[in-house]
Amino acid sequence: MARTILVVEDEPTLRETLAEALEAEGYQVVQAGDGRTALARFRATHPDLVLLDLMLPELSGLEVARQIRTESSVPIVMLTARDAEVDKVVGLELGADDYVTKPFSLRELSARIRAVLRRGESLGTPLPPLVELGSVKVDLAGHRVLRDGTEVPVKPKVFELLAFLLRHPGQVVSRDQLLEQVWGYDYPGETRTVDVHVHWLRTAIEQAPNRPSIVQTVRGVGYVLRRPA
């Protein structure tokens, strides 16, 4: 079956151009010109990927991404004319999988989309909707972490990191592997980004974050998730 891509772009000519190019590559395309319409069509069509402009009427692209991430782990590729580093970081922290700055070539965008979809296919072992880690329950469908029955707030990218590790239990993964599979972008100082997110993850799921028993450090290599017996 053809993959479905939701193209969210308020400029009609660019939106139509993107839709035609993607359809020529075999994708099914759903279009939206503002943030509210984007959310409605996302919920109605359940696309395989969302191509999301940052600057939108009604609701901003950042708000659309935030709401999508409360409901789904669908890949999101952000489009924007902005090139400020803070905008890129905010978008990625909200759960975007990649970020393309206008102007861009259709060839580059197509390659980015294929790469993001490939990462989704190679995430690892399928998981049930609810995974237990001792006193912690991970609600994958609802993007929630519950500890002793109480919901613990976690950032979207921290949740994606947890989901990736859960799909690779007992497998030692390097920081570079995590950046490629979870973040999917090149960013100066990136290994520090992984360490900070692992710290936040441990705060959410470990009984003693300073003495982690679930997400453990493998010195000189990276991290490994060990499920409680």
JONORLIN-V699551 format. One record per pair of residues at least 4 apart in sequence whose ideal C-beta (glycine too) atoms are under 6 Angstrom apart, sorted by the first residue. I is the first residue (numbers start at 1). J is the second residue. If there is no record, write none. Layout:
I|J + I|J
This chain:
2|26 + 2|27 + 2|28 + 3|27 + 3|48 + 4|28 + 4|47 + 4|48 + 5|22 + 5|27 + 5|29 + 5|47 + 5|49 + 5|51 + 6|30 + 6|42 + 6|47 + 6|50 + 7|15 + 7|18 + 7|19 + 7|29 + 7|31 + 7|51 + 8|32 + 8|38 + 8|52 + 8|53 + 9|14 + 9|15 + 9|53 + 10|33 + 10|56 + 10|57 + 15|31 + 19|29 + 19|31 + 21|106 + 22|27 + 22|29 + 23|29 + 30|41 + 30|45 + 32|37 + 32|38 + 32|41 + 34|56 + 34|57 + 34|58 + 35|56 + 35|58 + 35|59 + 35|64 + 36|58 + 36|59 + 38|64 + 39|67 + 41|45 + 49|75 + 50|74 + 50|76 + 51|77 + 52|61 + 52|76 + 52|78 + 53|61 + 53|79 + 54|61 + 54|78 + 54|80 + 56|60 + 56|61 + 59|63 + 59|64 + 62|94 + 65|76 + 65|94 + 65|96 + 66|94 + 68|72 + 69|95 + 69|156 + 70|143 + 75|97 + 75|116 + 75|120 + 76|96 + 76|97 + 77|98 + 77|116 + 78|91 + 78|96 + 78|99 + 79|100 + 81|102 + 82|87 + 83|101 + 88|99 + 91|96 + 91|99 + 92|96 + 93|157 + 94|156 + 95|156 + 97|116 + 97|184 + 98|112 + 98|116 + 98|184 + 100|104 + 100|109 + 100|112 + 104|108 + 104|109 + 119|181 + 119|184 + 123|167 + 124|167 + 124|168 + 125|167 + 127|131 + 127|140 + 127|166 + 129|140 + 129|141 + 130|137 + 130|139 + 131|138 + 131|166 + 132|137 + 133|214 + 133|228 + 134|228 + 135|148 + 136|147 + 136|205 + 137|146 + 138|145 + 139|144 + 143|159 + 144|151 + 145|152 + 145|154 + 145|204 + 146|151 + 147|152 + 152|204 + 154|158 + 154|159 + 154|204 + 158|197 + 158|200 + 158|201 + 160|182 + 161|182 + 161|197 + 161|201 + 162|201 + 164|181 + 164|182 + 165|225 + 169|225 + 169|227 + 172|218 + 172|221 + 172|222 + 172|224 + 173|177 + 173|178 + 173|222 + 174|221 + 174|222 + 175|191 + 175|194 + 175|222 + 177|181 + 178|182 + 178|194 + 179|183 + 179|190 + 201|215 + 202|206 + 202|209 + 202|212 + 202|215 + 203|209 + 205|214 + 206|212 + 206|214 + 212|216 + 215|223 + 215|225 + 216|224 + 218|222 + 218|224
